[in-house]
């Protein structure tokens, strides 16, 4: 059984990064300050492999998409567990029965399109081009969903969805689902290494998301 079969991933939706990144721009640039204040949601108690729903929840909330019947914090933000549990029900994620990723890129796209967001999955591209795309999107004020690999080369894949939202100097910040509004600061080199997998088709997996 191949890695792609084991992870039940359809790579037909993965795109190559265009030579002219200006063609990927759909919306007007958003305020960088707003993007830097993006809120990251965490995995609800008792839910495994929930990095996909958490990344979806982070993106939906950033673009002002949610459910009015859910409880809210004093600042108007949805309470974490009910919100992510609703994302799980609404998106039917995680959908993968094996592996650590939990949610396939195709299901992430399907959920984002269901929310009427423009989303594209790029994978199998050179690291430098992937970084150029991530930087391009963040400069436009648009967060980027990324697949992070935690296992060393030669070991079973240990994968997680995160949301990249800030680049400063030679560092990049991502939101992850390990805790409330949890984030990680990477050097650019560390980040690029984490995007590279022993499964080449999955390397450099990023999903750009824009509100039309």
C-alpha positions in Angstrom: 0.0 0.0 0.0 1.4 3.4 -0.9 1.5 6.4 1.4 -1.1 8.2 -0.7 -3.5 5.2 -0.4 -2.9 4.8 3.3 -3.8 8.4 3.9 -6.7 8.3 1.5 -5.7 11.5 -0.2 -6.7 12.5 -3.7 -3.9 14.5 -5.1 -5.7 15.5 -8.3 -6.8 18.7 -6.6 -3.3 19.8 -5.7 -2.1 22.7 -7.8 1.3 24.0 -9.0 2.1 27.5 -7.9 1.7 29.9 -10.8 4.7 31.8 -12.0 3.0 35.1 -11.5 1.6 35.3 -8.0 -0.3 38.4 -8.8 -2.8 36.2 -10.5 -3.7 34.5 -7.2 -5.0 37.8 -5.7 -8.7 38.1 -5.5 -9.5 40.4 -2.6 -8.2 43.8 -1.6 -5.3 43.7 0.9 -6.6 43.4 4.5 -5.1 45.3 7.4 -2.0 43.5 8.6 -2.9 44.3 12.2 -6.2 42.4 11.9 -4.3 39.3 10.5 -1.8 39.5 13.4 -4.7 39.4 15.8 -6.3 36.2 14.4 -7.6 33.9 17.1 -6.6 30.2 17.1 -9.0 27.6 18.3 -8.0 24.4 20.1 -9.1 20.7 20.0 -12.2 20.1 22.2 -11.9 17.6 25.0 -12.1 14.1 23.8 -11.5 14.8 20.1 -8.4 13.3 18.4 -6.8 14.4 15.1 -8.8 17.6 15.3 -6.2 20.0 13.8 -8.2 20.2 10.6 -11.5 21.3 12.2 -9.4 23.8 14.4 -7.7 25.3 11.4 -11.1 25.5 9.7 -12.6 27.2 12.8 -9.7 29.7 12.9 -10.3 30.6 9.2 -14.1 30.8 9.5 -13.9 33.1 12.6 -11.3 35.3 10.9 -13.6 35.9 8.0 -16.7 36.4 10.3 -18.4 33.1 9.5 -20.1 31.2 12.3 -23.4 30.2 14.0 -25.5 32.6 16.0 -26.9 30.0 18.3 -23.5 29.1 19.8 -22.4 30.6 23.2 -20.0 33.6 23.0 -17.2 35.0 25.2 -17.5 38.5 26.5 -15.6 39.8 23.6 -18.0 38.2 21.1 -15.7 35.3 20.1 -17.4 31.9 20.1 -16.7 29.7 23.1 -14.0 27.2 21.9 -15.5 23.7 22.4 -19.0 24.3 21.2 -17.7 26.2 18.1 -15.2 23.5 17.1 -17.7 20.8 17.8 -20.1 22.6 15.4 -17.4 22.9 12.8 -16.8 19.1 13.1 -20.6 18.4 12.6 -20.9 20.9 9.8 -17.8 19.9 7.9 -17.9 16.1 8.7 -14.2 16.3 9.7 -11.9 14.7 10.5 -12.6 12.2 7.7 -9.4 10.1 7.4 -9.6 6.7 9.1 -5.8 6.2 9.3 -2.7 8.3 9.8 -2.3 11.4 12.0 -3.5 14.1 9.6 -7.2 13.5 10.4 -8.7 15.6 7.7 -7.8 15.3 4.0 -6.8 18.4 1.9 -9.8 17.6 -0.3 -12.2 17.8 2.7 -10.6 21.0 3.8 -11.3 22.5 0.4 -14.8 21.2 0.3 -15.6 22.8 3.7 -14.1 26.1 2.8 -16.0 26.2 -0.5 -19.2 25.3 1.5 -18.5 28.5 3.5 -18.4 30.3 0.2 -14.7 31.0 0.5 -12.2 30.8 -2.4 -9.7 28.1 -1.5 -6.9 26.4 -3.4 -4.5 23.6 -2.3 -0.9 23.8 -3.5 1.4 20.8 -3.0 4.5 19.2 -4.5 6.1 22.6 -5.2 9.8 23.6 -4.4 10.2 25.0 -0.9 11.3 28.4 -2.2 8.1 28.8 -4.3 5.9 27.6 -1.4 7.5 30.2 0.9 7.0 32.9 -1.8 3.3 32.0 -2.0 2.8 32.0 1.8 4.6 35.4 2.1 2.5 36.8 -0.8 -0.8 35.8 0.9 0.2 37.0 4.3 1.2 40.4 2.9 -2.3 40.6 1.4 -3.7 40.0 4.9 -4.8 36.5 4.2 -4.0 33.6 6.5 -2.6 30.4 5.0 -3.5 26.8 6.1 -0.4 24.6 6.1 0.4 20.9 6.7 3.2 20.6 9.3 5.3 17.4 9.5 6.7 16.7 13.0 8.5 13.4 12.4 12.1 13.1 11.2 12.7 11.8 7.7 12.5 8.0 7.6 9.9 7.8 10.4 6.1 7.4 10.0 4.5 10.7 9.1 3.2 12.7 12.0 1.1 15.5 10.5 -0.9 18.5 11.7 -2.9 21.3 10.1 -1.8 24.8 11.3 -2.5 28.4 10.2 0.3 30.7 9.2 -0.4 34.4 9.8 2.7 36.5 10.4 6.1 36.9 8.9 8.8 39.2 10.4 12.4 39.2 9.4 13.5 35.6 9.2 10.6 34.2 11.3 7.0 33.0 10.8 4.2 32.4 13.3 1.5 29.8 13.1 -1.6 29.0 15.1 -2.0 25.3 16.2 -4.6 23.3 18.1 -2.7 22.3 21.2 -4.2 25.1 23.4 -6.3 28.2 23.4 -4.9 30.6 20.9 -1.7 28.6 20.9 1.0 29.7 18.4 4.5 28.7 17.4 7.4 30.9 16.3 9.5 29.3 13.6 12.6 30.4 11.8 12.0 30.3 8.0 14.4 27.4 7.7 12.5 25.4 10.4 9.2 26.2 8.8 10.3 25.1 5.3 11.8 21.8 6.7 8.5 21.1 8.5 6.7 21.4 5.1 8.9 18.7 3.5 7.6 15.1 3.7 9.0 11.7 2.6 5.8 11.6 0.5 6.8 14.2 -2.2 3.2 14.8 -3.4 2.3 16.0 0.1 5.4 18.2 0.5 4.7 22.0 0.7 1.0 21.5 1.2 -0.6 24.9 1.8 -4.2 26.1 1.3 -4.8 29.7 0.4 -8.1 31.1 1.5 -9.8 34.3 0.3 -13.2 35.9 0.8 -14.7 36.7 -2.6 
